[in-house]
Amino acid sequence: MRTKRYEVAILGSGIGGSMLACILAKRGVSTLLLEGGTHPRFTIGESLIPETGLRLRIVAEKYGVPEIGWIGTFHKLRKHVSSNCGVKRSFGFMYHRAGEANRPEEINQFGTLAPPVGPDSHLFRQDTDAFLAALSVKYGATFHSQTRISDITFGDDEVKLRADSGETYHAKLLIDASGMRSMVSDQLGMRDKVPRFRTDTRTIYTHMTGVRSADLLLDPKSRRNLISPLGQSTMHHVFDGGWMWVIPFSNHRDATNPLTSVGLMLDRRKHPEPQGAPEEEFRRIISNYPTVARHFAEANPARPWIRSGRIQYSSPHLIAPRLIQLPHAAAFIDPLYSSGMSVLIAAVDLIAESLLKAVQEDDYATERFKFMEDVVNRGFDHYDTIVSGSFDSFANYDTWNAWNRNWVMGSLLGTFGPLSLLMHYHKTKDRAYLEKTTEPSRIGVLGSHLPGVVDMAQSSRINMDAAMAGEITYKEASERIFAQFREIDFLPPYMGFGDPKKSATATFTLLPGARHVTWYRMHGDPVYRDNCTFPLTTYARDGAAFVRDEVRDAWRRSFTALRDVFFARNSDWRHIAPALAAHPELVTPVPPIEPFAQAQAEFNEAVAPRSTASPTGAG
């Protein structure tokens, strides 16, 4: 059998492994991407958040792979990658009590970014993952699918991987992007025997058809109180003992995908063991909540249900000699708040930055990647605090309404940091702003790099624990948390973080976004002023450019349709065959009059009025 040698081998071609392969190959690193299965394939982890989308766009600019940026914003994703993905304009949460319909005043929302940097997306992962895996080949990576690795040997100066076929691969460094079923973790004993996370949940999930828009669960008056449609949100049904995600892919006018991703997350303290077949358990649980039952009255699974035991796992380390693990190969908490992808993109940025230098210097010492490990572990631990506290708070709407402000705060401030850097880069084209993304004061998940955010979460945790222990009531706990939010000086008072009646604390369309920036510019201390402000003229200019490009695309599609009615011949292939740019000898000169231009001239002549009207139109 042949033996092949590479600088970096990546085990797993999911979104993280393929993205890293694109970056490394683009920078000239000899890269091998190995996949045991094939694309397309069913994968969850489908909801982006503003922080993730912005970091995707920054990574694209920083490493010269613009297609990664397409994944980070809905309009480019729909246009360039897949119309099977959905749009996401907010997070939506409906609280439920057993035997009762949802109370409209117990609906919470958090708006995501609007254009020019948003909106966010619901990723149809079988499309996006396959796109990135193919893209890695375009940039020069070697990609082998259906290649199962049976043995991995770590040496002093290389890693040897043997496939079931008998083929052997050698690399100077291995990236483990294989996720939950990591054979590397098993072989090296890297995971904790008992996960260190406080969150303790199990799941049931599938894709479904026939899931109605959540907006139809509300009367017209209640819909008017929303900041955006619930059907265009990552929808959460929240109840004592768990929550459910509803991620529609068919929620925009250009949608081509009838599926909705549906998953039920259960607190194992209250739902310890599976009861019956997965769908039976799903239907039995939602039958306790009339509004949720209505939501799924016409829904049917489009693929077999998947059910798990406890989904949490953890590792004290993500690095070892000749090895780096991507976050989901090392640890996982819960899909709540969709922050796992943010941990991943932060890690990809840090790994790429350090690894490109390591390859250049031929030095793969683990110390080079220690900061990445620290950032990821700190992010996971903060995320666990937010998620475990959320499951505790589900016992009562008052505590849930108060506790979720910790997540909103972290998401708000975690978003503003990369947004500020991106806008400054757009204004100046100074790459120093892109390099700042990995500075310790700027990289974290849900604000885990900001002491004020972490301190507030820990303080809220104390009150939640007191309520759980029966030392205070849930209502008292919520009142204390709200009171603490009212004392915070780094959050704009008008957002109402300390107001229980404020069910949507922030929106990010142009004018509210400008208000947020102006407040931090005038009232924020130096840390938050630097993190949360950016040139508003650049933001407005980018917004105008977004509108211009959308109008231009609409006109282009219209004229193309008209052309195709009259002519079969065209030169569209020039725009979809970029490889020809490297071979100009294959390209013939463009004729002076395109068929469409000729058709347009003939059309204008045919419809021109026969009168002798004056140029002003006054006959």
Secondary structure, DSSP 8 states (H G I E B T S, - for coil): --EEEEEEEEE--SHHHHHHHHHHHHTT--EEEE-SS-SS------B--HHHHHHHHHHHHHHT-HHHHHHTSHHHHHHHT-TTSEEE-EEEEEEE-TTS---GGGEEEEE-B-TTT--EEE--HHHHHHHHHHHHHHTT-EEE-S--EEEEEE-SS-EEEEETTS-EEEEEEEEE--GGG-HHHHHHT-S-SS-S-S--EEEEEEEEE----GGGGS-HHHHHT-SS-GGGEEEEEEETTEEEEEEES--STT-----EEEEEEEETTTS-S--SSHHHHHHHHHTTSHHHHHHTTT-EESS--EE-S---B--S-SEETTEEE-HHHH-B--SGGG-HHHHHHHHHHHHHHHHHHHHHHT---GGGGHHHHHHHHHHHHHHHHHHHHHHHHTT-HHHHHHHHHHHHHHHHHHHHHHHHHHHHHHHH--THHHHGGGSTTT--STTTT-HHHHHHHHHHHHHHHHHHTTSS-HHHHHHHHHHHHHH-SSS-GGG-TT-TT-SB---BSHHHHHHHHHHHHHH--HHHHHHH---HHHHHHHHHHHHHHHHHHHHHHHHHHHHHHH-S---THHHH-GGGGG-GGG-----SS-HHHHHHHHHHHHHS-SS---TTS--
